[in-house]
Amino acid sequence: MALVFFAKAFGGAYMKSSITQIERRFDIPSSLIGVIDGSFEMGNLLVIAFVSYFGAKLHRPRLIAIGCVIMATGSYLIALPHFLQGPYKYETSVSHSISVNSSESALPCHSNHSLSEDETPDVETRTAGSSLWIYVFLGNMLRGIGETPIMPLGVSYLDDFSREENTPFYLACIHTVGILGPMFGFMLGSYLAKIYVDIGSVDLDGVTINYKDSRWVGAWWLGFIVTGTIIMLSSIPFWFLPKSLPKQGEEESQSKSTELATVAEQGNFLPEENQDHEEKEKPVTFQELAKDFVPSLRRLFKNTIFTLMILTYLVSVNGFIGMITFKPKFLEQVYGQSASKAIFLIGILNLPAVALGIITGGFVLKRFKLGVIGAARVAFAASVGSLCLLSIQVFISCDNAEVAGLTVSYQGDTQVSYNQQTLLSQCNMGCSCSMKHWDPVCAYNGMTYASPCLAGCQTSTGTGREMVFHNCTCVGEMKSPAMNMSAVLGQCPRKTDCDRIFKIYMALSVTGSFISACGGTPGYIVMLRSIQPDLKALALGMQTLIVRTLGGIPPPIYFGALIDRTCLKWGTKQCGGRGACRLYDANAFRYVLTCCAFKAIFPYFKKHTSIYLFIFRGLCPQYEATSSTHILA
């Protein structure tokens, strides 16, 4: 069971870490990658009702094994487009083929070496990879379908056939191993982000970009083969487990143990038979269940604390999902980090901080034997702390990358509001440059130019990544012109103070993750203690349904759409259409992402305040009996 929990968390985290690579490989906007990311929850919701109702009546271990096979199939389906597409052809104004390794010098400032605005690729190039992202969408949906039975059926199976006193220990072990999954998933994503997508099938000497370039695509497909294989292997033991096991510690005969396990498995779905084999109780009909459902639902949502807690979870999950989906891109574009390093830092710093915060919140409740009011105070304090740290992060940012014609003028002294004409200057007017393509070069004056042609470079030496461009006339337009009029491939690094600012941001981010997670367990306890016992199962089911539907699917989509609006330079597809974004306005990106998360955390803070006041003032009758009850676990 622990291996399955590790495998599903491992695969889920790897999917998050590969978002940027998939976006670049299929040349799609962030809003569409948000739809692909949300397809996991869509698949989950398709079968959650079926699994919840029929799962306990069927062979639970085999259902879990089938779920693992479906998840593995989904992972393999996600990787399939790599084998259906041709080699990845990134946009470049220097060479149209990444396999070119000629010693002939390129002449960028000549129209015959620049791609015409009206040039149309051949049919083979146009069709390569068109709409193949649909396989990723369907594969991720299959992953969501397969994941559904693992948690409810696995935990119930473990609980039914283990000693009551041992169950918490087993669950703790499972969740501890499950916490390691996201860490390893992000670490694998970081490693594969440095490996070129077509490794083994192209001559890497002809590749003119490196893993720090916004056009670089790592070996994203390889990770899905790895995660799919691990999930498939984890399913093997479940095919051989029986439908029921002897209750741990019982010495009764096997037949009696099987009978008891079957009764425990059937729960409320089938009538029970007592030990004296008396007449069976009359089964509850579907009509009676349906008749009681609406009044129970009405009672549940009239509970002020429960309603506020659901809204709290909803807005906080919106902020968390949106932030974690696009945080690697955020660190890359705002702080100049490579995609590989951004993924690694999230996996090695932020995720352990969240895990430690959850454990700390539970430990505080147990150590100080806090009741419901105490739990509400801890949750309230955590929301205040995370709100303060997030508000500080809004002001911690590096300046925009200096790109001539996009963020600053060619003279380097003024900011510009980008439009296509700002890419042109007197220094490159005679070069017949394409203004659509992104093939950045870094001049020795520290300025980045959108392409060698737009830098006015006349000649070049070397091949591949070692290519150097000379006599770049636009470099001389700077107010303090450089003595060296040359440029090399790739963007210039950020200013030296950006590294210091980034360290401050990461310290605030990790601390905020820890403090916010500290309020998770206390908040959950407050919700559980606010519900009448007969409504608890319904409440947890409604929470799962609402949070997954409204908290798991929309955030990647609307976060992605807002992030797309901050793009300064879009890439160009082989067919000539708009591809993935290559350069964002760092300030606008920062405001969009942090302010969207802030708008999620602020209602979270306000609702925690309301909940605390309701409990503290005794406005909810059910708390009069529970406010002195201590939480012992």
Beta strands, then each sheet from edge to edge (+ up, - down):
strand 1: 441-443
strand 2: 448-449
strand 3: 459-461
strand 4: 468-470
strand 5: 487-489
strand 6: 567-572
strand 7: 578-584
sheet 1: 2+ 1- 5+ 4- 3+
sheet 2: 6+ 7-
end
